[in-house]
Amino acid sequence: MSEPFFLPDPDDDDADVCQTASTRREKRTLWFVLGTCTLGVVCLCSGMGYLFVSEVVKGFREASARNATQTTEFPVPMPPLEVELRAQRLADLQTGFSSDPLIVDPAIREGVEVLLKQIIAATSQQDDAAFRALVNPQRFMLEVKKRGILNILYPQAEQQHVESFRSDWITCPASWDRYWLANVRLQGRGDEALLYVYAWEGNSSATEIRLWVTRAEGAWKIYDWEILDIGIRRSLVASLAIVSSTRPEVTENFKSLRMLSEAIDLGEQGDSAGALARVEEAAKLRVVHELADETYVTRAYVWRNLGRPHEALKAARQVQQPDYASGAYYVQGLIYHKYGLYRKALDFARRYETAIGGGPPSYELLAAVLEGLGERAESIAYRQKYLRIDPENMFQLSALANAVDSQQAAGLMAAVQRTSQPVEVAEQLALGARYRNPTIVPMLVHLVVQSEPDSARSAFLQGFQAEITGERDQAARSYKLAIDRSTPGESQTTYIQAYLDVMAVQNRVAEAYAEMPDPQAAFRHLVMNDSDEAPPLSDEVLRALCEQHAVRYPDDPWLHYQQGLQYKGEGQTERACEAFKTAIRHADGDEDLDTFRTVLFVTLKEAGQWQAAYEDVFPVDLAFPKLVASESLNEERAGFEDIVSRHTATHPADPWLQIHAAMQKQRGGEFAEAQRLLRECYRSTDDALVHMNCRQRLLEIVGETGQTADLYETSESPDQALRDLVVQIRRRDTKLSVPSVLAEYQQKFPTSKIWQRLQADSCWATQDFAGFLTAIGPNLEDYLQGMSTWERDTLASNYVRCLWHVGRTNDARRLSETLCYDWGEPQGLQFVLVQQKSLAELQVLFREFGKDSWRLQSAYRSADIGPELRTPQFLPVRQEFPPLLGQGGPLCELVLLFDEAPALTQDQFVEEVRRVWGESATVTAVSEPEGLPAHGVSDRWLVTFGANRLMVLRGSGLYFQESSTSATSTDHRELMNIRQRQQGWLGFYALDSNAPQTPELAAEKSVGQLAARFLSPRVLGVNLPQLYSLVPTSPALAECLTSANPFQTLRARGTFHITPSRVSDAFDLSADLPRNVQFQRSLDKLKKLFDSRTPEQQFEIVALKMDSDLVELVRLRLTDIREFRPGAVDYMGEVRGESRLWPHLRDGEPRLTNAAELVEWSITTDGQTQRTTRW
């Protein structure tokens, strides 16, 4: 007698009910569910489309009708109901899917393997007839009767059902194309068996299946099957389909599953609204208790696939017996992993592993979650389990390669050897490990070299290994050997580029170029600088390379293009233009031609050669719009009006003429007339580029006129216009205000989510917490739908804070928990727990994030809870979760740039400070920390007035890195002029204090007031590093610095740019310099000594805390070293002494730092100190 199975025991009180708060499996799960619902309802077709099979429906209903009226025959005897209890199921799956080697009689294994190969052949081709031929319909009918759904059945109806199974009802359950047999358990007298199988569809994750098979006449046939994360056997679906004519709710349930599949199809087609509508409609249909859990699991998969994880969690929590429908555990584990709530994810991943008996999906999830928690050894063990089942999985191989250290590498090498192409796999893993885990590269390279010692691949990888270790000469020789051994093709191109890059780093460009089989390709690679491995060529090297290339290929257009760029950088505009024109004449292809034309056009325009830019590059009907589109209000264009007159004569209807006329009116202060011209221009054409330009210009003008109607007319929607207006108001001084445009919108248009959000932001800015709550309304969760992650994070967090501030503390607590565990938004709960001083609960929450989580550190950076977390009361939290040493920088910063080193003594500086803040202000000269490299800072002064603290630096020489200055504005010539003339600077930095945090605006006012005292004719401009803005000098500069909102006022006049300072450049600890390489290697020794330390030994580290231009060395007593992955090492310590700049760095404070910040370490034993330093 066969053992009992499947139907959940309705009295199983031990079933777990989940009450607590990787996308590859969704489609194949739906495939199975809907494929199993085809009896009398739907038929699974290729591409997840489903059609009603009316003839099958008719046939089964006729059979059911005859069954109901049959009186001349005796009913078919029904077999006993078979129930698989929870404990039986878990034990069976644990045994069946264990990772132990498969032990089964060879003859039986051979027979079932034949069947499995036939299944794969049928399902991979979606050949339903071939799959039906593998099923024993009579035996399948017996299983249908065991499910307990059919109360009475007569022989004639039974036979018709069997014929339907044989002819058309049974279809392929999926599109599997490979399998792995985990186990075989014989049943009965050995003529039946239960197979435990993993099956894959393409690159998707594995599907766990149980197959019931029977043997007759020497061949094995299927008589039932079940996909485990859904937990439903095909025979149960068949029995429900048979009774669907008398149970319409069953038909509804099947229909809901079909609609979920349609939602997936619509989502893949980009119709998100249609997909969501299908899911919501499906949720309204009835669900029968036999299919309830499976339906909720399927719904959870679909919600997750559509980007609604909070809805997926709700669906998964409706599953009453998740140990049967174990996909409920899997979905929740996936979502909590994505949320970064790793311990919650681990709980569900463990449950899923137990419920499903292990296997690739559970191993993959567990490995990822454990890695997030820093449990590297256990994570590695799960990846190795996965690879024993699916040895070719490159994702798992790469993850394993990134995780193992030198002691664990043997497991990786064994995994590589088990693949079908170990040499190719080793090469791919070695190349991918360069930055993530370079320690394993030598072992992987050794495998390749040992397998094919004389190949081009071996030589290339030996060069790759040498380059990683800084042996560039050896790397170049190996790369050259790889080129010599290879034949033209993609691989040889890789070898050539690697050789060129390593030679370029050594300034051996000429030598490398001369050896190349394709000098033109080599030249383009070198000058285009499209490699991450080589820095840009210096001007001298580049000039020499161009001369060398010109001898062999004088007509190469990229040679002339490069020469033109050099001439342009030297200010030789005419020669640059001639070079660009030559490049255009020799251009090969439209893409190159457009590149050369564009740079020529820009060069002519920047030089003020309007006529040439208009006539000589593009057709005039294209050139004129380009000239107008790039026109700036503060740009003088002498002679441009002649171009306008000529263009008016030849193209009088060109709308760009009207845009130019509007700009002229705007420049003259005639804003109303400019607005009228732009409005008429917009209405006169359908050209999208004209429309966009009109909108941009109108946005500037309405701030002066206060008349916003035209902007609403020309925008895509009222919401877009409102959003643009608010952004413009916040950036510039205008006649409009945020409250005024919000009030106007409310009068003209229905309230929208955008209006609510902006109204709430306005209330938040003025600390109108009740107004914030009113603007959003009582149901925050409905409002969060469809928002971006950043917007949702900010809004949810602020909403909780507002509830707290208006005294609704219980509501704040409840909502914050919902947001954290349903939406993955923990910031609100962090705030509430800090306010409640709930240290234990806060520590529990922080443990969810993993030890190296960015969320953990963001709490310390928070403007409101960060200062609280730094108080003595929260020391236990900081001891378990140390803040990063670099946590906390200046509140704001401003740098005055001079054309010479500012002549300023300390006495003169003190005098100016007291003119601003009176005699109570103090100035303290701060000495440089010993041992720092020279970085151009002459004086450092700490200014204190009341609870406020400023740091002022006086620097000589260049402030900007020459190679890093960039701009994205047509005004970049002013930026270049400042860079070329700048020879000194004064930096002003508002520091945090021990008092409650200084409001940012107050800090900006303090910085602005003091900086204004040092304006002089030698000032070239103002740099705002945090705002990426450079403001050229002007008579209005003093007024801007002393305004009510100085930084916003300055930014409105500035040019966007990103310019790292020379100060930060001097302390580049990541640079590939001998001092850094040697020190980094010494840290391995530190870790070994620390791991084997004795109680009397003391370890100390010194770290560089650098924020913008502020630099300080911080000494810490080393207390722990943690390695979350190879190369990712954190050093935990307690601060020794007090910081002059950062008051929260007190003696004994726990802090976390890393190798990139360390500059010294020492060990003291019996009074003797051994010290290793970077400098």
Secondary structure as GFF3:
##gff-version 3
##sequence-region A 1 1175
A	DSSP	alpha_helix	26	35	.	.	.	ID=ss1
A	DSSP	beta_strand	43	44	.	.	.	ID=ss2
A	DSSP	three_ten_helix	46	48	.	.	.	ID=ss3
A	DSSP	beta_strand	50	51	.	.	.	ID=ss4
A	DSSP	alpha_helix	54	69	.	.	.	ID=ss5
A	DSSP	alpha_helix	86	96	.	.	.	ID=ss6
A	DSSP	alpha_helix	106	124	.	.	.	ID=ss7
A	DSSP	alpha_helix	128	132	.	.	.	ID=ss8
A	DSSP	alpha_helix	137	146	.	.	.	ID=ss9
A	DSSP	alpha_helix	155	164	.	.	.	ID=ss10
A	DSSP	pi_helix	165	169	.	.	.	ID=ss11
A	DSSP	beta_strand	178	187	.	.	.	ID=ss12
A	DSSP	beta_strand	192	200	.	.	.	ID=ss13
A	DSSP	beta_strand	207	216	.	.	.	ID=ss14
A	DSSP	beta_strand	219	227	.	.	.	ID=ss15
A	DSSP	beta_strand	232	233	.	.	.	ID=ss16
A	DSSP	alpha_helix	234	242	.	.	.	ID=ss17
A	DSSP	three_ten_helix	243	245	.	.	.	ID=ss18
A	DSSP	alpha_helix	248	268	.	.	.	ID=ss19
A	DSSP	alpha_helix	272	282	.	.	.	ID=ss20
A	DSSP	alpha_helix	292	305	.	.	.	ID=ss21
A	DSSP	alpha_helix	309	317	.	.	.	ID=ss22
A	DSSP	alpha_helix	327	339	.	.	.	ID=ss23
A	DSSP	alpha_helix	342	356	.	.	.	ID=ss24
A	DSSP	alpha_helix	360	372	.	.	.	ID=ss25
A	DSSP	alpha_helix	376	389	.	.	.	ID=ss26
A	DSSP	alpha_helix	394	403	.	.	.	ID=ss27
A	DSSP	alpha_helix	409	418	.	.	.	ID=ss28
A	DSSP	alpha_helix	422	436	.	.	.	ID=ss29
A	DSSP	three_ten_helix	438	440	.	.	.	ID=ss30
A	DSSP	alpha_helix	441	451	.	.	.	ID=ss31
A	DSSP	alpha_helix	456	468	.	.	.	ID=ss32
A	DSSP	alpha_helix	472	485	.	.	.	ID=ss33
A	DSSP	alpha_helix	490	505	.	.	.	ID=ss34
A	DSSP	alpha_helix	509	514	.	.	.	ID=ss35
A	DSSP	alpha_helix	519	528	.	.	.	ID=ss36
A	DSSP	alpha_helix	539	552	.	.	.	ID=ss37
A	DSSP	alpha_helix	557	569	.	.	.	ID=ss38
A	DSSP	alpha_helix	573	585	.	.	.	ID=ss39
A	DSSP	alpha_helix	590	606	.	.	.	ID=ss40
A	DSSP	alpha_helix	610	615	.	.	.	ID=ss41
A	DSSP	alpha_helix	620	629	.	.	.	ID=ss42
A	DSSP	alpha_helix	640	650	.	.	.	ID=ss43
A	DSSP	alpha_helix	655	667	.	.	.	ID=ss44
A	DSSP	alpha_helix	671	683	.	.	.	ID=ss45
A	DSSP	alpha_helix	688	705	.	.	.	ID=ss46
A	DSSP	alpha_helix	709	714	.	.	.	ID=ss47
A	DSSP	alpha_helix	718	731	.	.	.	ID=ss48
A	DSSP	alpha_helix	738	748	.	.	.	ID=ss49
A	DSSP	alpha_helix	753	765	.	.	.	ID=ss50
A	DSSP	alpha_helix	769	776	.	.	.	ID=ss51
A	DSSP	alpha_helix	780	784	.	.	.	ID=ss52
A	DSSP	alpha_helix	789	805	.	.	.	ID=ss53
A	DSSP	alpha_helix	809	823	.	.	.	ID=ss54
A	DSSP	alpha_helix	827	835	.	.	.	ID=ss55
A	DSSP	alpha_helix	839	848	.	.	.	ID=ss56
A	DSSP	alpha_helix	854	861	.	.	.	ID=ss57
A	DSSP	alpha_helix	865	869	.	.	.	ID=ss58
A	DSSP	three_ten_helix	872	874	.	.	.	ID=ss59
A	DSSP	alpha_helix	875	880	.	.	.	ID=ss60
A	DSSP	beta_strand	892	898	.	.	.	ID=ss61
A	DSSP	alpha_helix	906	917	.	.	.	ID=ss62
A	DSSP	beta_strand	922	925	.	.	.	ID=ss63
A	DSSP	beta_strand	937	945	.	.	.	ID=ss64
A	DSSP	beta_strand	948	956	.	.	.	ID=ss65
A	DSSP	three_ten_helix	962	964	.	.	.	ID=ss66
A	DSSP	beta_strand	966	967	.	.	.	ID=ss67
A	DSSP	alpha_helix	972	981	.	.	.	ID=ss68
A	DSSP	beta_strand	984	991	.	.	.	ID=ss69
A	DSSP	alpha_helix	1000	1012	.	.	.	ID=ss70
A	DSSP	beta_strand	1019	1024	.	.	.	ID=ss71
A	DSSP	three_ten_helix	1025	1027	.	.	.	ID=ss72
A	DSSP	beta_strand	1029	1032	.	.	.	ID=ss73
A	DSSP	alpha_helix	1037	1041	.	.	.	ID=ss74
A	DSSP	alpha_helix	1046	1052	.	.	.	ID=ss75
A	DSSP	beta_strand	1055	1058	.	.	.	ID=ss76
A	DSSP	alpha_helix	1062	1066	.	.	.	ID=ss77
A	DSSP	alpha_helix	1074	1091	.	.	.	ID=ss78
A	DSSP	beta_strand	1098	1107	.	.	.	ID=ss79
A	DSSP	beta_strand	1110	1125	.	.	.	ID=ss80
A	DSSP	beta_strand	1128	1135	.	.	.	ID=ss81
A	DSSP	beta_strand	1150	1154	.	.	.	ID=ss82
A	DSSP	beta_strand	1158	1165	.	.	.	ID=ss83
A	DSSP	beta_strand	1168	1173	.	.	.	ID=ss84
###
